[in-house]
Amino acid sequence: MQKFYRDKTKIFECDISVEGAKLNETQARLVLEFPNQRNLLFYGNIDSNGKCEITVPPLKEMDEGEGTAKLEVIAETTYFESWKDDFVLDTSKKVTVEMVEKKAQPIDDTPKIRVVTKPKEDSILESIDTTKELGEDDKLLDFKKYIKTNKINLTETIKSKEKYLQLLVNYKKKNSLNKNNIMELHDEIVSQHKKHLI
């Protein structure tokens, strides 16, 4: 079985011997018969020794498949079908693409843990020593409880003079403190604030 190609040239070769006619007056042609397609005809050259070469170019316009090849020889005025065989039309170079299905990554449905750190208590108040014995007039511990209960950020409040004074005024009214008590409390807070800053 002969093989011809859609993407490259093939040289079909054969030896022709003619009796009773001149070789230089002899023609050879190759017929490729394709089922359900048109037939193709290619002429060859015969040299003085009877060697015949027929060039079959790339048959790009034809579909791959099988057919019948015939070698026809015309010696002077006489026609001969000197050879017949099946052929296959193929592509010499092929690229095969195979799709590889990528496995889906498993969905991570584990709950994401969000870490929330508890904010530290007001550092100024934490630095106040409340383990010491408190006198009757010492309102520092009570003031600390007051700050915590009302969720006041003392560090931020001290930064604003107005907010700080208002805090002391409110605390003084709530606890019926006199001027001396509130001044002592103020001095202790300022003292602890300076220690904290250092």
C-alpha positions as CSV (number, residue, x, y, z in Angstrom):
1,M,0.0,0.0,0.0
2,Q,1.4,3.4,-1.0
3,K,1.3,6.4,1.3
4,F,0.8,10.0,0.3
5,Y,0.8,13.0,2.5
6,R,-1.2,16.2,3.1
7,D,1.8,18.1,4.4
8,K,4.8,16.9,2.4
9,T,5.9,16.0,-1.1
10,K,6.3,12.4,-2.2
11,I,8.3,11.1,-5.2
12,F,6.6,8.1,-6.7
13,E,9.2,5.9,-8.6
14,C,8.8,3.0,-10.9
15,D,10.6,1.3,-13.9
16,I,8.8,1.2,-17.2
17,S,9.7,-1.2,-20.0
18,V,8.0,-0.7,-23.4
19,E,8.2,-3.0,-26.4
20,G,7.3,-1.9,-29.8
21,A,7.3,1.8,-29.0
22,K,9.9,4.5,-28.3
23,L,10.5,5.5,-24.6
24,N,10.9,9.1,-25.6
25,E,7.3,9.0,-27.0
26,T,5.9,7.3,-23.9
27,Q,4.0,9.1,-21.1
28,A,3.3,8.0,-17.6
29,R,0.7,9.5,-15.2
30,L,-0.4,8.6,-11.7
31,V,-4.1,8.8,-10.9
32,L,-5.3,9.0,-7.3
33,E,-8.9,8.1,-6.9
34,F,-10.6,9.3,-3.7
35,P,-14.0,8.0,-2.7
36,N,-16.5,10.8,-2.4
37,Q,-13.9,13.3,-3.5
38,R,-12.4,14.4,-6.8
39,N,-9.6,12.4,-8.5
40,L,-6.1,13.8,-9.0
41,L,-3.8,13.3,-11.9
42,F,0.0,13.7,-11.9
43,Y,2.4,13.4,-14.9
44,G,5.8,11.8,-14.6
45,N,9.2,11.9,-16.4
46,I,10.7,8.8,-18.0
47,D,14.4,8.8,-18.6
48,S,16.3,6.8,-21.3
49,N,16.7,3.8,-18.9
50,G,13.0,3.5,-18.3
51,K,13.1,5.0,-14.8
52,C,9.9,7.0,-14.1
53,E,9.6,9.7,-11.4
54,I,6.2,11.3,-10.5
55,T,6.2,14.2,-8.0
56,V,3.1,14.2,-5.8
57,P,2.9,17.6,-3.9
58,P,1.3,18.0,-0.5
59,L,-2.4,17.2,-0.9
60,K,-3.6,19.8,1.6
61,E,-7.0,20.2,0.1
62,M,-7.9,16.5,0.4
63,D,-9.2,14.7,3.5
64,E,-7.2,12.0,5.1
65,G,-8.3,8.5,4.2
66,E,-7.9,5.7,1.7
67,G,-8.2,5.4,-2.0
68,T,-7.0,3.7,-5.2
69,A,-3.8,4.6,-7.0
70,K,-3.3,3.7,-10.7
71,L,-0.3,4.1,-13.0
72,E,-1.4,4.8,-16.6
73,V,1.2,4.5,-19.4
74,I,0.5,5.8,-22.9
75,A,3.0,4.5,-25.5
76,E,2.5,6.4,-28.7
77,T,-1.3,5.9,-29.2
78,T,-1.8,2.9,-26.9
79,Y,-3.1,3.2,-23.3
80,F,-2.1,0.8,-20.6
81,E,-3.1,0.6,-16.9
82,S,0.2,-0.9,-15.8
83,W,-0.2,-0.8,-12.1
84,K,-3.0,-0.5,-9.5
85,D,-2.9,-0.5,-5.7
86,D,-4.6,1.0,-2.6
87,F,-3.1,4.0,-1.0
88,V,-3.6,6.0,2.2
89,L,-3.5,9.8,2.5
90,D,-2.0,10.8,5.9
91,T,-0.3,13.7,7.6
92,S,3.4,13.1,8.4
93,K,3.5,15.5,11.3
94,K,0.7,15.4,13.8
95,V,0.2,17.3,17.0
96,T,-2.1,15.7,19.5
97,V,-3.6,17.8,22.2
98,E,-5.0,16.1,25.1
99,M,-6.9,18.1,27.6
100,V,-5.9,17.3,31.1
101,E,-8.7,18.0,33.5
102,K,-7.2,19.8,36.5
103,K,-8.5,18.4,39.7
104,A,-10.3,21.1,41.6
105,Q,-8.7,22.1,44.8
106,P,-10.7,21.1,47.8
107,I,-12.6,24.0,49.3
108,D,-11.3,24.9,52.7
109,D,-14.5,25.2,54.6
110,T,-12.8,25.2,58.0
111,P,-13.9,28.2,59.9
112,K,-11.4,31.0,60.0
113,I,-10.3,31.8,63.5
114,R,-10.2,35.5,64.2
115,V,-8.0,36.4,67.2
116,V,-9.2,39.5,69.0
117,T,-6.9,40.6,71.8
118,K,-8.5,42.1,74.8
119,P,-7.4,45.7,75.2
120,K,-5.4,46.5,78.2
121,E,-7.0,48.4,81.0
122,D,-6.1,52.0,81.2
123,S,-2.3,51.9,81.9
124,I,-2.4,54.9,84.2
125,L,-4.9,53.3,86.5
126,E,-3.1,50.0,86.4
127,S,0.1,51.7,87.5
128,I,-1.6,53.1,90.6
129,D,-0.7,51.1,93.7
130,T,-4.0,50.0,95.3
131,T,-2.5,47.4,97.6
132,K,-1.4,50.1,100.1
133,E,-3.6,50.9,103.1
134,L,-6.0,53.6,102.1
135,G,-7.0,56.4,104.5
136,E,-10.4,57.8,104.8
137,D,-9.6,60.6,102.6
138,D,-7.9,58.5,99.9
139,K,-10.3,58.3,97.0
140,L,-7.9,56.9,94.5
141,L,-9.2,53.3,94.6
142,D,-12.8,54.5,94.4
143,F,-11.8,56.8,91.5
144,K,-10.3,53.8,89.7
145,K,-13.6,51.9,90.1
146,Y,-15.5,55.0,88.9
147,I,-13.4,55.2,85.7
148,K,-13.8,51.5,85.0
149,T,-17.6,51.5,85.6
150,N,-18.1,54.5,83.2
151,K,-15.7,53.0,80.7
152,I,-13.6,56.1,80.5
153,N,-10.2,56.0,78.9
154,L,-8.2,58.1,81.4
155,T,-5.1,58.3,79.1
156,E,-7.1,59.9,76.4
157,T,-9.1,62.1,78.8
158,I,-5.9,63.6,80.4
159,K,-4.8,64.7,76.9
160,S,-7.8,67.1,76.8
161,K,-7.8,69.5,79.7
162,E,-11.5,70.2,79.4
163,K,-12.5,66.6,79.4
164,Y,-10.2,65.9,82.4
165,L,-11.6,68.8,84.4
166,Q,-15.2,67.7,83.6
167,L,-14.3,64.2,84.8
168,L,-13.0,65.5,88.1
169,V,-16.1,67.8,88.5
170,N,-18.5,64.9,87.9
171,Y,-16.6,62.7,90.3
172,K,-16.5,65.4,93.0
173,K,-20.3,65.9,92.7
174,K,-21.1,62.1,92.8
175,N,-18.9,61.5,95.9
176,S,-19.5,64.9,97.7
177,L,-15.8,65.6,97.8
178,N,-14.3,68.8,99.0
179,K,-11.7,70.9,97.2
180,N,-8.8,69.3,99.2
181,N,-10.0,65.8,98.4
182,I,-10.2,66.5,94.7
183,M,-6.8,68.2,94.7
184,E,-5.2,65.3,96.4
185,L,-6.8,63.0,93.8
186,H,-5.6,65.2,91.0
187,D,-2.0,65.3,92.4
188,E,-2.0,61.4,92.6
189,I,-3.3,61.0,89.1
190,V,-0.8,63.4,87.7
191,S,2.0,61.8,89.6
192,Q,1.0,58.3,88.3
193,H,0.6,59.7,84.8
194,K,4.2,61.1,84.9
195,K,5.5,57.7,86.1
196,H,3.7,56.0,83.3
197,L,5.2,58.3,80.7
198,I,8.7,57.8,82.1
